[in-house]
Amino acid sequence: MSDALKMARDALSGYLLVLEDLDDSLPPTTPPGKITVPKNSLLIPIEVDTTLAREREENILLKKR
């Protein structure tokens, strides 16, 4: 589960950085009360700070040069 959460955060941060790079807008939000979760399933919020994600990405690119 820990690895899956890390991969989800990495995927979401990558997606959000691409949207920023393309000056694209975020998809519309869904109010929490409208989210349905099937029985025996989990709904886990994933938090991403795009400022930190951008700094990490730029740091990785600089180290590879």
N, C-alpha and C positions, 0 to 999 in steps of 0.2 A: 504494500500500500504506500509506503514511504517513497519508493521509486516512482510509482505511478503519479503521485502528487507532485513530485519534482519535475517529471516530464510534462505534466499538464501546465505547470507554472512556466516552464521554458517555452512550451508551444504557444501559450497565451501571450507571453512577453514578446516573442518573435512576431506574432501576428500583429500586435499593437504597434510595434516598431515599424513594420512595413506600412501599416495604415498611416502612421505619422510621416514616413518618408514620401509617400504618395499624396500627401495632403488629402487623404480620404477621411470620411466621417465614420464614426462608430455605428454599428447597427443599433437600432432602437432597443432600449432596455425593456425588460419584462418586469412588471411589478412582482414582488415576492409572492403575493397571494395568488397570482395567476400561474405560478410554476407548479406543475403536477409531477409527482414522483411516484413511479410505479411501486407497488408493494414489494418489499424485500430489496429495495434499491436505496442508494445513498445520494444525497445532494450535498456536495462539499463546495463551499465558496473558495475560489482561488484569487488571492490578492497579488497584484503586480504593481510595482512602482516603475513606471517607464523611464523616469529620470535615472534611477539606479541601473536599470537594464541597459539603457543607452550608454552610460559610463562604462559598464562592464564590457559591452560589445566593442566600444572604441578602444578600451584597454587591451582586449584580446587581439584586435587588428594591429595595434601598435607593436605588441610583443612578437607577432608573426613576421614583421618586416625585418 
